[in-house]
Amino acid sequence: MPNPSRLRAVAVTATALLLSSMVAGCGDDAQDEDLTAQKLSWKDCPAPSQAEGGGSAPSPLPDGDQWQCATMKAPRDWDDPKGDTIDIALIRARTSGDESRRIGSLIFNFGGPGGSGVSTLPAFGEEYAALRTRYDLVSFDPRGVGRSAGVRCENDQQLDAYFQQDGTPDDAAERTALLDNTKDFNAACEKNSARMLPNVRTTDAARDMDLMRQVLGDDRLYYFGISYGTELGGVYAHLFPKNVGRAVFDAVVDPTQTPEQGSLGQAEGFQLALDNFADDCTSKTEDCPVGDTAQDVKDRIAGLLRNLDGKPIPGIFPRELTQSAATNGIAQALYSKDFWEYLTEGLEQAYAGDGKILMLLSDLMNGRNENGEYSNITAANISINCADDKPRYSTAQVQQRLPEFRAASSVFGDFLAWGMVSCTDWPVAGAADHPDVSAPGSAPILVVGNTGDPATPYEGARKMVDALGPGVGVELTYKGQGHGAYGSKNKCVQTAVNGYLMNGKVPAAGTVCS
């Protein structure tokens, strides 16, 4: 079942997954040592755990160097910093350049919340090769994620059922079923991870990053945040403005929105991406195989989803492609223009009664591998968002807002509206209506917005700049498609970002790349 946080979450991480233990436990003993003085023991990386997405150990870097992994101890509860600790899983690639020109460690968060940085960073090793000439590239599993005291909720079989459920209830019985399934999921989270649930807020992860900065030996934080990573970076800048060195926010979350406003914005963003996909397909010289006109493409997609609501088609045996799974798959393909060809092929197959490709895309969205095993991205995503977000939405509130969501998107509106009930019965109170990212006194932060971004609509970049405060946020616009800008390989964007991170050259505010 899509929900607003899931759709904004997984783009970069899921794309990387395409190309130990379930949980690193909490220590039971109080600690007296100064955690800022701890020494990390770096070793060659093992294969990612199931919670991190599974797979093989990362391949060597292009120059033959090995990826290295370590664990850092952090307080489980930052309100009790001398209490018991958890392990935070880290990964790094040492700088490939002259050590005398090394700036420090560049810490990445690729989004979510819930994405494993340990499993994601190696997938982008070549993409960030230029930055590695002056930095150690570092990422981590934020608390609650992967091997960093990863939260656990339902098991694989239960998650199969959870993602097959009807996410757009049409009557009282379907609404009751949706709410019951949500309650069951949330109860499983409390049963299996109650001790961690109060301690997975973004403010906690930001404090972990400042500890990480000190343990890595940097006077300032050098940071590259993508998607939710921009929210995490903004919260860090608010808490530690004087500790910000050079930071880039790409695919920017609007920090001023409530969950409801964010969901509505995503409905508009995914609809825009679907419009762009339909225009692209029908504007090519060859015939578009999924529609004669852009409107025909969208009408046929809407018709497919209506039909699947009552009559699923074969997906990946023994699972069927339901309306929920198909919507997830379509949304996943809209995260990157590189996926549009798979969306076209998947729609062609689905119209012929074969749902395999759309189900593969849906599995990618949900962190399910071909063996039927799930990462903990869904559990972590919901846990972090529900701990962060104060509002709790009732069925009546969703029904009242449905017309506005449907006007924003006939395809995604209902799903994103009903996704707002995900936190309704959550066992931990949410922290705030929206994050505080005001950061007076911070060094400049480069904020990059993409005009065609479905998951973090372009308008969020300007809102982030304004919220950071005067003299902090510097906006750069990329006129492109997909989630994020740097990963598009646009030379203008990469030159600006690399120039700032490596040489401290801040581009002119309002720079536009196309």
C-alpha positions in Angstrom: 0.0 0.0 0.0 1.6 3.3 -1.0 1.7 6.0 1.6 3.1 9.5 1.4 6.3 8.7 3.2 7.0 5.6 1.2 6.6 7.3 -2.1 9.0 10.1 -1.1 11.4 7.7 0.4 12.9 5.2 -1.7 14.0 6.5 -5.1 17.8 6.5 -4.8 18.0 3.6 -2.5 15.7 1.4 -4.6 17.5 2.3 -7.8 20.7 1.2 -6.2 19.2 -2.1 -5.1 18.2 -2.8 -8.6 21.5 -2.3 -10.1 25.0 -10.4 10.1 22.2 -10.1 11.6 18.8 -8.7 11.1 19.4 -6.1 13.8 22.5 -4.7 15.5 21.4 -4.9 19.0 21.2 -2.3 21.8 23.8 -2.6 24.5 22.3 -3.2 27.9 25.1 -1.6 29.9 25.5 2.0 30.7 28.7 3.6 29.4 31.0 6.1 31.0 33.5 6.6 28.2 33.5 9.7 26.0 31.9 8.4 22.8 33.6 11.2 20.8 36.9 9.6 21.5 36.0 6.1 20.3 38.3 4.6 17.6 36.6 2.9 14.6 37.8 -0.5 13.5 37.6 -0.4 9.7 37.5 -3.8 7.9 36.6 -5.1 4.5 32.8 -5.0 4.2 30.6 -8.1 4.5 27.6 -8.8 2.3 24.7 -6.6 3.3 22.3 -8.1 5.8 18.7 -9.0 4.9 17.6 -5.8 6.7 20.0 -3.8 4.4 18.6 -5.5 1.3 20.9 -8.5 1.0 23.1 -9.3 -2.0 26.8 -9.6 -2.3 29.7 -7.8 -0.6 30.5 -4.6 -2.5 32.9 -5.0 -5.4 36.3 -3.3 -5.3 36.4 0.3 -6.3 37.7 1.1 -9.9 41.2 1.7 -8.6 41.2 -1.7 -6.8 40.7 -0.3 -3.3 38.2 -2.1 -1.0 35.1 -0.7 0.6 35.6 -0.6 4.4 33.0 -1.0 7.1 32.9 -0.2 10.8 30.4 0.4 13.6 30.2 3.5 15.8 28.6 3.5 19.2 25.9 6.1 19.9 23.5 6.6 22.8 20.3 4.8 22.3 18.5 7.7 23.9 20.2 11.1 23.4 18.3 12.4 26.4 20.3 9.9 28.4 23.7 10.1 26.7 25.4 8.1 29.4 22.9 5.3 29.1 23.1 2.2 26.9 24.3 2.4 23.4 23.5 1.1 19.9 25.8 0.4 17.0 25.6 2.6 13.9 26.9 0.8 10.8 29.2 2.8 8.5 30.9 2.4 5.2 33.7 4.3 3.5 35.9 4.6 0.5 39.2 6.2 1.3 40.2 9.2 -0.8 41.8 8.3 -4.1 43.7 11.6 -4.3 46.8 13.1 -2.7 46.4 12.9 1.1 47.7 16.4 1.5 44.7 17.7 -0.5 42.1 15.7 1.5 39.4 17.9 2.9 37.8 15.3 5.2 34.9 12.8 5.1 31.9 13.5 2.9 28.9 11.9 4.6 26.0 10.8 2.4 22.3 10.1 3.2 20.5 8.8 0.1 16.9 9.2 1.4 14.1 7.4 3.0 13.8 7.6 5.8 14.7 4.0 5.9 17.3 3.6 3.2 20.5 1.8 4.0 23.5 4.0 3.2 25.8 1.0 3.7 24.2 -0.9 0.8 23.6 2.1 -1.4 26.9 4.0 -1.5 28.8 1.3 -3.3 26.3 1.4 -6.1 27.2 5.0 -6.8 31.0 4.6 -6.4 31.8 5.7 -9.9 29.2 8.5 -9.9 31.0 10.2 -7.0 34.5 9.5 -8.2 35.4 13.2 -8.7 34.4 13.9 -5.1 36.6 11.0 -3.9 39.7 12.8 -5.1 39.4 15.1 -2.1 37.2 13.3 0.4 36.7 10.0 2.0 33.2 9.0 0.9 31.2 7.9 3.9 27.6 6.7 4.4 25.7 4.9 7.2 22.6 3.1 8.2 20.7 5.7 10.2 19.3 4.4 13.6 16.4 2.1 13.0 17.7 1.1 9.6 19.5 -2.0 8.4 22.3 -3.0 10.9 21.9 0.2 13.0 19.4 -1.3 15.6 17.0 -1.8 12.7 13.4 -1.9 13.7 11.4 -5.0 12.9 7.6 -5.2 12.3 6.0 -7.9 10.2 7.7 -10.9 8.7 8.1 -11.6 5.0 4.9 -13.5 4.6 2.9 -10.8 6.4 4.5 -8.1 4.3 3.5 -9.9 1.1 -0.1 -9.6 2.3 0.4 -6.1 3.5 1.5 -4.8 0.1 -1.3 -6.7 -1.7 -4.1 -5.2 0.3 -6.6 -2.7 -1.2 -5.1 0.8 -0.6 -8.1 2.6 -2.0 -11.1 1.4 -0.1 -14.5 2.0 -1.8 -16.9 1.0 1.0 -17.1 0.6 4.7 -15.9 -3.0 4.6 -12.8 -2.2 2.7 -12.1 0.8 4.9 -12.3 -1.4 8.0 -10.0 -3.9 6.4 -7.4 -1.2 5.6 -7.5 0.2 9.1 -7.3 -3.3 10.6 -4.3 -4.2 8.5 -2.6 -0.9 9.5 -3.3 -1.5 13.2 -1.8 -5.0 12.8 1.3 -3.7 11.2 1.8 -1.0 13.9 1.2 -3.5 16.6 3.9 -5.7 15.2 6.3 -2.8 15.2 5.5 -2.2 18.9 5.8 -5.9 19.8 9.2 -6.4 18.0 10.8 -3.0 18.4 9.2 -1.1 21.2 12.5 -0.2 22.8 13.8 1.7 19.7 10.6 3.3 18.5 10.9 6.5 20.7 14.5 6.9 19.6 14.4 7.0 15.8 13.5 10.6 15.2 15.4 12.7 12.7 16.7 14.8 15.5 18.3 11.6 16.9 19.9 10.8 13.6 21.2 14.3 13.3 22.9 14.0 16.7 24.4 10.7 15.5 25.9 12.6 12.5 27.5 15.2 14.7 29.0 12.4 16.8 30.1 10.7 13.5 31.8 14.0 12.4 33.8 14.1 15.6 34.7 10.4 15.5 35.9 10.7 11.9 38.1 13.6 12.9 36.4 16.5 11.1 36.0 20.0 12.6 33.0 20.6 10.3 30.4 18.4 8.7 30.8 17.8 5.0 27.5 16.5 3.8 25.5 15.4 0.7 21.8 14.7 1.4 19.3 13.4 -1.2 15.5 13.3 -0.8 14.8 12.7 2.9 18.5 13.3 3.4 17.8 17.0 2.8 15.4 17.0 5.7 18.0 15.3 7.9 20.6 17.8 6.7 18.3 20.7 7.5 17.6 19.4 11.0 21.4 19.0 11.5 22.0 22.6 10.4 19.3 23.8 12.8 20.8 21.9 15.7 24.5 22.5 14.9 24.7 25.6 12.6 28.3 26.4 13.6 29.4 22.8 12.7 28.2 22.9 9.0 31.2 22.9 6.6 30.0 22.4 3.0 26.7 20.8 2.4 24.5 20.0 -0.6 20.8 19.2 -0.6 19.5 17.5 -3.8 15.8 16.5 -4.4 14.7 18.7 -1.6 11.9 17.9 0.9 9.7 20.9 1.7 10.3 21.4 5.4 7.3 23.7 5.9 4.6 21.2 5.0 2.5 19.0 7.3 2.2 15.3 6.2 -1.1 16.1 4.6 0.3 18.9 2.6 3.3 16.8 1.6 1.1 14.0 0.4 -1.0 16.4 -1.7 2.2 17.8 -3.2 3.3 14.4 -4.1 0.1 13.6 -5.8 0.7 16.6 -8.0 4.3 15.7 -8.5 3.7 12.1 -9.5 0.9 13.2 -11.8 3.3 15.7 -13.4 5.8 12.9 -13.9 3.1 10.7 -15.4 2.1 13.6 -17.8 5.7 14.0 -18.8 6.1 10.2 -19.4 2.9 10.2 -21.6 4.1 13.2 -23.6 7.5 11.7 -24.1 6.1 8.4 -25.3 3.7 9.9 -27.8 6.0 12.6 -29.1 8.6 10.1 -30.5 8.7 9.3 -34.2 7.7 5.7 -33.7 4.3 4.8 -32.4 3.8 4.8 -28.6 2.8 1.2 -27.7 0.7 2.2 -24.7 -1.5 5.0 -26.2 -2.1 7.1 -29.3 -2.1 10.4 -27.5 -0.8 11.5 -24.1 -4.3 11.6 -22.8 -5.0 8.2 -24.2 -1.9 6.9 -22.3 -3.2 8.2 -19.1 -6.8 7.1 -19.7 -5.6 3.5 -20.4 -3.5 3.5 -17.2 -6.4 4.7 -15.1 -8.6 2.0 -16.8 -6.0 -0.7 -16.0 -6.0 0.3 -12.3 -9.8 0.3 -12.1 -9.9 -3.2 -13.6 -7.2 -4.5 -11.3 -9.2 -3.2 -8.3 -11.7 -5.9 -8.9 -9.8 -8.4 -10.9 -6.0 -8.8 -10.4 -3.9 -10.4 -13.1 -1.0 -12.9 -12.7 2.1 -11.2 -11.4 5.1 -13.2 -10.0 3.7 -16.6 -9.0 2.0 -17.1 -6.7 1.3 -13.4 -6.2 -1.1 -11.5 -8.4 -0.7 -7.9 -9.6 -3.3 -6.0 -7.7 -4.3 -2.4 -8.0 -2.0 -1.5 -5.1 1.0 -3.3 -6.6 0.5 -1.8 -10.0 0.3 1.7 -8.6 3.5 1.1 -6.6 5.2 -0.2 -9.8 4.2 2.8 -11.9 5.3 5.2 -9.1 8.7 3.5 -8.9 9.2 3.8 -12.6 8.5 7.6 -12.5 11.4 8.2 -10.1 13.9 8.2 -13.0 13.6 8.8 -16.8 15.9 5.7 -17.2 13.0 3.6 -15.9 10.4 4.9 -18.4 11.2 2.1 -20.9 10.5 -0.4 -18.2 7.2 1.3 -17.5 6.2 1.2 -21.2 7.1 -2.5 -21.4 5.3 -3.3 -18.1 2.2 -1.5 -19.2 2.2 -3.4 -22.5 2.5 -6.7 -20.7 -0.2 -5.8 -18.2 -2.7 -4.9 -20.9 -2.0 -8.3 -22.3 -2.7 -9.9 -18.9 0.9 -10.3 -17.6 1.8 -8.3 -14.5 5.5 -9.4 -14.0 7.3 -6.2 -14.8 5.0 -3.9 -12.8 5.3 -6.3 -9.9 9.1 -6.3 -10.1 9.0 -2.5 -10.0 6.6 -2.7 -7.0 8.9 -5.1 -5.2 11.8 -2.7 -5.9 9.7 0.1 -4.2 9.0 -2.1 -1.2 12.5 -3.6 -0.7 11.6 -7.2 -1.6 14.3 -9.3 -3.3 13.7 -12.2 -5.7 13.9 -14.7 -2.8 10.9 -13.1 -1.2 12.9 -11.5 1.6 12.3 -7.8 2.5 14.7 -5.3 3.8 13.5 -3.3 6.8 13.0 -0.1 4.7 9.2 -0.1 5.2 9.4 -0.7 8.9 12.1 2.0 9.3 10.3 4.4 7.0 7.0 4.3 8.9 8.7 4.2 12.3 10.8 7.3 11.6 8.0 9.3 9.9 5.5 8.5 12.7 8.0 9.4 15.3 8.7 12.7 13.5 5.2 13.7 12.4 2.8 14.9 15.1 -0.5 14.9 13.1 -2.7 11.8 13.2 -5.4 11.5 10.6 -8.8 9.9 10.9 -10.9 8.2 8.3 -13.3 11.1 8.2 -10.5 13.5 7.6 -9.2 11.5 4.7 -12.7 11.2 3.1 -13.1 14.9 3.5 -9.9 15.6 1.5 -10.4 12.9 -1.1 -11.8 15.3 -3.8 -8.8 17.6 -3.5 -6.4 14.6 -3.8 -8.3 13.2 -6.8 -8.2 16.6 -8.5 -4.4 16.6 -8.0 -4.1 13.1 -9.5 -6.6 10.6 -10.7 -4.0 7.8 -10.6 -2.2 8.5 -7.3 -4.6 10.8 -5.4 -6.6 8.1 -3.5 -3.5 6.1 -2.6 -1.7 9.1 -1.1 -4.7 10.3 0.7 -5.4 6.9 2.4 -1.7 6.5 3.1 -2.1 9.3 5.7 -3.7 6.8 8.2 -0.4 4.9 8.5 0.5 6.7 11.8 -3.1 6.9 13.2 -2.5 4.0 15.7 1.2 4.4 16.2 2.4 3.7 19.7 4.8 6.7 19.9 3.7 10.4 19.7 5.0 12.4 16.8 7.4 15.2 17.5 6.1 18.2 15.4 3.9 19.3 12.5 7.1 19.8 10.4 10.8 19.9 11.0 12.6 23.1 12.1 15.5 23.7 9.7 16.3 27.4 10.5 20.0 27.6 10.7 21.3 31.2 11.4 25.1 31.3 11.4 25.5 28.2 9.2 27.9 28.1 6.3 26.2 28.3 2.8 24.2 25.2 1.8 23.7 24.5 -1.9 20.0 23.5 -2.4 19.3 21.8 -5.8 15.7 21.5 -7.1 14.6 19.6 -10.2 11.6 21.0 -12.0 10.4 17.5 -13.0 10.9 15.7 -9.7 7.8 13.6 -8.8 8.7 12.7 -5.1 10.0 16.0 -3.9 8.4 18.6 -6.0 10.5 21.5 -7.2 8.8 24.1 -5.1 10.3 22.5 -2.0 13.8 23.8 -2.9 12.7 27.4 -2.6 10.8 26.6 0.7 14.0 25.0 2.1 16.1 28.0 1.1 13.6 30.4 2.8 13.4 28.2 5.9 17.2 27.9 6.3 17.3 31.6 6.7 19.1 34.6 5.1 22.6 33.9 3.8 22.4 30.1 4.2 20.5 28.4 1.4 21.7 29.0 -2.2 19.2 27.7 -4.8 20.2 26.0 -8.0 17.5 24.8 -10.5 17.8 21.8 -12.8 15.2 21.7 -15.6 15.0 17.9 -15.9 13.1 14.8 -15.1 13.3 12.3 -12.3 14.1 12.4 -8.6 17.2 14.5 -8.0 19.6 16.3 -10.2 23.2 15.2 -9.6 22.4 11.6 -10.6 21.1 12.8 -13.9 24.8 13.3 -14.9 23.9 16.9 -16.1 27.3 18.5 -16.5 26.1 21.9 -15.3 24.7 20.5 -12.1 27.7 18.3 -11.4 30.2 21.1 -12.1 28.4 23.4 -9.7 28.1 20.8 -6.9 31.7 19.5 -7.3 33.0 23.1 -7.4 31.4 23.9 -4.1 32.2 20.7 -2.3 35.8 20.5 -3.5 36.9 24.1 -3.9 34.4 26.0 -1.8 33.1 27.9 -4.9 29.4 28.8 -4.2 27.5 29.2 -7.4 25.4 32.3 -7.9 22.0 32.1 -6.3 19.3 31.3 -8.9 21.7 29.4 -11.3 19.7 27.4 -13.8 20.9 24.2 -15.4 19.1 22.5 -18.3 
